[in-house]
Amino acid sequence: MLESLVSIAILAVAVLGMLGAQLRTLAETRTTVRRAQAVRLIEDFSERIKANPDGFRQLANYVTDWNGHPVTPDCRSSACDASTLARWDIAAWKQSVADALPSGQAKVFASTDLKAPATARQLAIAIAWRTTKQSPDEGAEDSPFTPWPWGAKAPCPTGLTCHFAYAQP
């Protein structure tokens, strides 16, 4: 009888260990899916710049802070000049980020802010999201991308995980 109880206890510990490993795998899968969504959103942003007829000269109009949402007329229903289209694109794209990721935010800034050559014609993009179901005030899992390599220029918002990339028309 005692041998049966010991074997049941060992089996229970093994099952709990396998369950813990499975839960951790599911959490890592969720993080990977969100990071892949961030990469797709950055690709979408790059395509928006390329689709703008004068996007290369409008890079300054794509620059925005974490919570900045420029208000522009709807360029889907009426013709817009290149400058207005750039502002409309960034507003629509930031809404896509907010819709696709939990607590999703994005910051777009000139790569020259990162000590890149002044002739660099690319934008730096950071996308942030909440990785857990906790409230944003509680903090999130540690992000492997902090501390940011460029310091205080675009720190990841507190409690969020960030992904960083460059976009170039």
Backbone hydrogen bonds, N-H to C=O, Kabsch-Sander energy under -0.5 kcal/mol:
donor,donor_aa,acceptor,acceptor_aa,energy
5,L,1,M,-2.0
6,V,2,L,-2.3
7,S,3,E,-2.3
8,I,4,S,-2.3
9,A,5,L,-2.3
10,I,6,V,-2.5
11,L,7,S,-2.3
12,A,8,I,-2.5
13,V,9,A,-2.3
14,A,10,I,-2.3
15,V,11,L,-2.5
16,L,12,A,-2.5
17,G,13,V,-2.3
18,M,14,A,-2.3
19,L,15,V,-2.4
20,G,16,L,-2.4
21,A,17,G,-2.1
22,Q,18,M,-2.2
23,L,19,L,-2.4
24,R,20,G,-2.2
25,T,21,A,-2.2
26,L,22,Q,-2.2
27,A,23,L,-2.1
28,E,24,R,-2.4
29,T,25,T,-2.3
30,R,26,L,-2.1
31,T,27,A,-2.1
32,T,28,E,-2.4
33,V,29,T,-2.5
34,R,30,R,-2.2
35,R,31,T,-2.2
36,A,32,T,-2.3
37,Q,33,V,-2.2
38,A,34,R,-2.1
39,V,35,R,-2.1
40,R,36,A,-2.3
41,L,37,Q,-2.4
42,I,38,A,-2.1
43,E,39,V,-2.2
44,D,40,R,-2.4
45,F,41,L,-2.2
46,S,42,I,-2.3
47,E,43,E,-2.2
48,R,44,D,-2.0
49,I,45,F,-1.9
50,K,46,S,-2.2
51,A,47,E,-2.1
52,N,48,R,-1.1
52,N,49,I,-0.5
55,G,52,N,-2.1
57,R,54,D,-0.8
58,Q,54,D,-0.7
58,Q,55,G,-0.7
59,L,56,F,-0.6
61,N,58,Q,-1.6
62,Y,58,Q,-0.6
62,Y,59,L,-1.4
63,V,59,L,-0.5
63,V,60,A,-0.7
64,T,108,V,-2.1
68,G,65,D,-0.6
72,T,70,P,-0.6
75,C,73,P,-0.7
77,S,74,D,-0.6
78,S,74,D,-0.9
85,L,81,D,-2.6
86,A,82,A,-2.0
87,R,83,S,-1.8
88,W,84,T,-2.6
89,D,85,L,-2.9
90,I,86,A,-2.2
91,A,87,R,-1.9
92,A,88,W,-2.7
93,W,89,D,-2.7
94,K,90,I,-2.5
95,Q,91,A,-1.6
96,S,92,A,-1.7
97,V,93,W,-2.2
98,A,94,K,-2.2
99,D,95,Q,-2.2
100,A,96,S,-2.3
101,L,97,V,-2.0
104,G,101,L,-1.9
105,Q,128,A,-2.3
106,A,66,W,-0.8
107,K,126,A,-2.6
108,V,64,T,-2.1
109,F,124,A,-2.4
111,S,122,Q,-1.7
113,D,110,A,-1.8
114,L,111,S,-1.9
115,K,112,T,-1.2
116,A,111,S,-1.1
120,A,117,P,-2.2
122,Q,120,A,-0.6
123,L,167,A,-3.1
124,A,109,F,-3.3
125,I,165,A,-3.4
126,A,107,K,-2.5
127,I,163,H,-2.7
128,A,105,Q,-2.6
129,W,161,T,-2.3
130,R,102,P,-2.7
138,E,135,S,-1.8
139,G,136,P,-0.7
146,T,143,S,-1.5
151,G,148,W,-1.4
153,K,150,W,-1.1
154,A,151,G,-0.7
160,L,157,P,-1.9
161,T,129,W,-3.3
163,H,127,I,-2.4
165,A,125,I,-2.4
167,A,123,L,-3.0
